[in-house]
Amino acid sequence: MKKLLSVIIPVYNVEKYIERCLDSLLISQEQFKCLDIVIINDGTKDNSAIIAKENEKKYPEVIRVIDQENRGHGGAWNHGTELAIGKYCFYLDSDDWVTTNQFEQLVEQLKSNDTDLVFINSQTYYAATDSYVKHNIINLIPNHVYDLDVFDWIHTPQIPNVTYITHCVYKTDLLKPHLPIFLEKVRYDDIILVGLPILLSRTCVHYDLCVYNYYKGREGQ
């Protein structure tokens, strides 16, 4: 069955954080059933997979836990994208989380949307100082559909790497034909998202919602 939004979550040794990540996705029942949450257990050595599978038992129509031998962060994203059944896909690292009410509004907006890319706002949480810094996309008119064939990528968004996961939701059919798109078992495996969506997409929209919370400064990150 086709879903609206696939949330792809790689899991490896994040037992201290994964519950917060998954709990943040618990939006209203009507919106929640639109989700396809794909958790890729990338051979974790702690209790992360156990926690994930407990959530799968609670919400079997929404959450899937897929076990694989360790392929690294990029390998988990490749596998998750391959399995995604949502019209759109959203990449969420398991030590990060979404702002629940903002995420719920995003899901509602996606129901009537058909652009290739959807831009959102984000914030970074700094563990050392227990503080947040917001990253809002400016110079884009909220809810306005832009033609990317004539879009000024350099000057318009006014934020670096606007097509990266903290600021972007992608139409799944845009990415799937190009799998595997993420490098495996290397650092910066996700750097492809800085450029590939720009080359492939034709339309975008910006929703003025602060959805993604990026955790910075955890041990082992």
Residue pairs with C-beta under 8 A, 6 or more apart in sequence:
1 85
2 85
2 86
2 87
3 34
3 35
3 36
3 85
3 86
3 87
4 34
4 35
4 86
4 87
4 88
4 107
4 110
4 111
5 34
5 35
5 36
5 86
5 87
5 88
5 89
5 90
5 107
5 110
5 169
6 35
6 36
6 37
6 38
6 80
6 84
6 85
6 86
6 88
6 89
6 90
6 172
7 25
7 35
7 36
7 37
7 38
7 86
7 89
7 90
7 92
8 38
8 40
8 76
8 77
8 80
8 81
8 84
8 89
8 90
8 91
8 92
9 21
9 22
9 37
9 38
9 39
9 40
9 80
9 92
9 93
9 94
10 40
10 42
10 73
10 76
10 77
10 80
10 93
10 94
11 18
11 39
11 40
11 41
11 42
11 44
11 48
11 49
11 52
11 76
11 94
12 42
12 43
12 44
12 48
12 70
12 73
12 76
12 94
13 44
13 45
13 46
13 48
13 220
14 21
14 44
14 46
14 48
14 94
14 95
15 46
15 47
15 48
15 51
17 94
17 95
17 215
17 218
18 48
18 51
18 52
18 94
18 95
19 51
20 97
21 92
21 93
21 94
21 95
21 96
21 97
22 37
22 51
22 52
22 55
22 63
23 97
24 97
24 98
24 99
24 100
24 103
24 213
25 32
25 35
25 37
25 98
25 100
25 103
26 32
26 100
27 35
27 100
27 103
27 104
27 107
28 104
31 104
31 107
31 108
32 59
32 62
33 61
33 62
34 107
34 111
35 62
35 86
35 107
36 62
36 64
36 84
36 85
36 86
37 59
37 62
37 63
37 64
38 64
38 66
38 80
38 83
38 84
39 52
39 56
39 63
39 64
39 65
39 66
39 94
40 66
40 68
40 76
40 77
40 79
40 80
41 48
41 49
41 52
41 65
41 66
41 67
41 68
42 68
42 70
42 71
42 72
42 73
42 75
42 76
43 67
43 68
43 69
43 70
48 94
49 65
49 67
52 63
52 65
53 65
55 63
56 63
56 64
56 65
64 83
66 79
66 80
66 83
68 75
68 76
68 79
71 78
71 79
71 184
71 185
72 184
72 185
72 186
72 189
73 93
73 182
73 189
73 190
74 180
74 182
74 183
74 184
74 185
74 186
74 189
74 190
75 182
75 184
75 185
77 91
77 182
77 189
77 190
78 179
78 180
78 181
78 182
78 184
80 91
81 89
81 172
81 175
81 176
81 179
81 181
82 176
82 179
84 172
84 176
86 172
87 110
87 171
87 172
87 173
88 110
88 118
88 169
88 170
88 171
88 172
89 169
89 170
89 171
89 172
89 175
90 165
90 169
90 170
91 165
91 190
92 98
92 165
92 212
93 165
93 214
93 215
95 215
95 218
95 221
96 212
96 213
96 214
96 215
97 213
97 215
98 211
98 212
98 213
99 210
99 211
99 213
102 209
102 210
102 211
103 209
103 211
105 207
105 209
106 118
106 120
106 169
106 207
106 209
106 211
109 118
109 143
109 207
109 209
110 118
110 169
113 205
114 203
115 145
115 171
115 201
115 203
115 204
115 205
116 148
116 170
116 171
116 174
116 197
116 200
116 201
116 202
116 203
116 204
117 148
117 163
117 168
117 169
117 170
117 171
117 174
117 197
117 201
117 203
117 204
117 205
118 168
118 169
118 170
118 204
118 205
118 206
118 207
119 137
119 140
119 157
119 162
119 167
119 168
119 204
119 205
119 206
119 207
120 137
120 167
120 168
120 169
120 206
120 207
120 209
120 210
120 211
120 212
121 134
121 135
121 136
121 137
121 167
121 208
121 209
121 210
121 211
121 212
122 134
122 135
122 166
122 167
122 210
122 211
122 212
122 213
122 214
123 132
123 133
123 134
123 135
123 210
123 212
123 213
123 214
124 132
124 133
124 135
124 213
124 214
124 216
125 131
125 132
125 213
125 214
125 215
125 216
126 132
126 133
126 216
126 217
127 215
127 216
127 217
127 218
128 217
132 213
134 210
135 159
135 166
135 167
136 159
136 208
136 210
137 157
137 158
137 159
137 162
137 167
137 206
138 157
138 158
138 159
139 155
139 156
139 157
139 158
140 146
140 156
140 157
140 206
141 206
142 206
142 207
142 208
143 205
143 206
143 207
144 205
144 206
145 203
145 204
145 205
146 203
146 204
146 205
147 202
147 203
148 198
148 201
148 202
148 203
148 204
149 202
151 204
153 162
153 198
159 167
161 167
161 193
161 194
162 168
163 193
163 194
163 195
163 196
163 197
163 198
164 190
164 193
164 194
165 190
165 193
165 212
166 212
166 214
167 212
168 193
168 197
170 197
171 201
174 197
174 200
174 201
175 181
175 196
175 200
178 196
178 200
181 192
181 196
182 189
182 190
182 192
183 189
183 191
183 192
215 221
